[in-house]
Amino acid sequence: MLCQHCGKNEANRHYHMTAQGKTTETHLCTACAQETGFDAEFQKNIPFAFPAFLPGFPTAPPPSAQVCPLCGSSFGDIQQSGKAGCAQCYGVFSAAFLPFIRRVHGAGRHVGRLPSGASEQLKTRRRLVALRQQLAEAIEAQAFEQAATLRDEIRALEGGASQ
């Protein structure tokens, strides 16, 4: 969708305003949103700052002043809105997001359920990764009996996987 103001750039700011029971939508690019004052007006109406609302949300910009090549969002835009502009923003700003994601989710990558059609080999690989992590933790805690049990289970899985 093109910007309603300049008609040239892709609209990546979408404002919905309701006044006297009537809702209007405005779709602008980043430059036009700043030029027309929509960004400033929107931020003025937010009763709290997102970094204060979400403890641990990254407050310092990433080392370089990057801008997402797809949607044009900067890290400052994401901090202010609390939302990534598009899916590609996660890759562009991954260094800044990763500590926050780890703090909130406990991991830096998805470790959820596997699809029902996932191969046994993939399930075995995931199980081996988890067992190796548990083994390292057991060794660090000097729980050598538990470590020996985990080592044996790893060897059994590796032996079954190589056949």
C-alpha positions in Angstrom: 0.0 0.0 0.0 1.4 3.4 -0.9 1.7 6.4 1.4 -1.5 8.5 1.3 0.5 11.7 1.6 3.4 11.4 -1.0 2.0 8.5 -3.0 5.5 7.3 -3.7 6.8 5.2 -0.8 5.4 2.1 0.8 3.2 3.0 3.8 4.6 1.5 7.0 2.8 3.6 9.5 -0.9 2.9 9.9 -3.0 5.1 12.2 -6.5 4.4 13.3 -8.3 7.3 15.0 -11.8 7.3 16.4 -13.5 10.6 17.1 -17.2 11.0 17.8 -17.9 7.4 16.9 -16.2 7.7 13.4 -13.0 5.8 12.7 -10.5 7.0 10.1 -7.4 5.3 8.9 -4.3 7.0 7.7 -1.4 5.1 6.0 1.9 6.9 5.7 5.6 6.3 5.1 8.1 7.0 7.8 9.2 10.4 6.3 5.6 11.6 5.8 4.5 10.5 9.3 7.3 12.6 10.8 6.7 15.5 8.4 3.0 15.7 9.1 3.4 15.2 12.8 1.5 12.0 13.1 4.4 10.2 14.9 4.7 13.0 17.4 0.9 13.2 18.0 0.7 9.5 18.5 3.6 9.4 21.0 2.1 12.3 22.9 -1.1 10.3 23.5 0.7 7.2 24.9 0.3 7.3 28.7 3.6 5.5 29.3 7.0 4.8 27.7 7.4 1.3 26.3 10.9 0.8 27.8 9.5 1.7 31.2 6.5 -0.6 30.7 8.7 -3.5 29.6 11.6 -4.0 32.0 14.6 -5.2 30.1 13.5 -3.8 26.8 16.7 -2.6 25.1 17.0 1.2 25.6 20.3 1.8 23.8 20.4 1.8 20.0 22.4 -0.8 18.3 26.0 0.1 17.6 25.2 1.3 14.1 22.3 3.5 13.2 20.7 0.8 11.0 17.4 1.1 9.3 15.4 -1.9 8.1 15.7 -2.1 4.3 12.2 -3.5 4.0 10.0 -1.3 6.1 12.3 1.6 6.9 12.0 1.3 10.7 14.9 2.4 12.8 15.7 0.9 16.2 14.4 4.1 17.8 11.0 3.6 16.1 10.8 0.0 17.4 11.7 1.2 20.9 9.0 3.9 20.9 6.2 1.7 19.5 7.2 -1.5 21.2 6.7 -3.4 17.9 9.0 -4.5 15.1 8.0 -2.9 11.8 8.2 -6.1 9.9 9.6 -9.7 10.1 12.9 -8.6 8.6 13.5 -6.2 11.5 14.2 -9.2 13.8 17.2 -10.1 11.6 18.4 -6.5 11.1 18.2 -5.7 14.9 18.9 -9.2 16.2 21.9 -8.1 18.3 19.8 -5.6 20.2 16.8 -7.9 20.5 18.5 -11.1 21.6 19.3 -10.2 25.2 15.7 -9.0 25.7 14.2 -12.1 24.0 16.4 -14.4 26.2 15.3 -12.6 29.3 11.6 -12.8 28.5 11.5 -16.3 26.9 14.5 -18.0 28.6 16.0 -18.9 25.2 17.3 -17.2 22.1 15.7 -19.6 19.7 12.5 -21.4 19.3 12.4 -24.6 21.3 8.7 -25.4 21.1 7.0 -28.5 19.9 7.9 -30.2 16.6 5.3 -30.6 13.9 3.6 -34.0 13.8 5.4 -34.9 10.5 8.9 -34.1 11.9 11.4 -36.9 11.2 12.7 -39.1 13.9 16.2 -38.0 13.0 15.3 -34.4 13.9 13.7 -35.4 17.2 16.8 -37.4 18.0 19.1 -34.5 17.2 17.0 -32.2 19.5 17.1 -34.8 22.3 20.9 -35.1 21.9 21.3 -31.3 22.2 19.2 -31.2 25.3 21.1 -34.1 26.9 24.5 -32.6 26.1 23.3 -29.3 27.8 22.2 -31.3 30.8 25.5 -33.2 30.9 27.5 -29.9 30.9 25.3 -28.6 33.7 25.7 -31.8 35.7 29.5 -31.7 35.3 29.6 -28.1 36.3 27.6 -28.9 39.4 29.8 -31.9 40.1 26.9 -34.3 40.0 28.9 -37.1 38.5 26.4 -39.9 38.9 23.8 -37.9 37.0 26.5 -37.0 34.4 27.3 -40.7 33.9 23.7 -41.6 33.4 23.3 -38.7 30.9 26.6 -39.8 29.1 25.2 -43.4 28.7 21.9 -42.1 27.4 23.8 -39.9 24.8 25.9 -42.8 23.7 22.8 -45.0 23.3 21.1 -42.4 21.1 24.3 -41.8 19.1 24.7 -45.5 18.6 21.1 -45.9 17.4 21.4 -42.8 15.1 24.6 -44.1 13.4 23.0 -47.5 12.5 
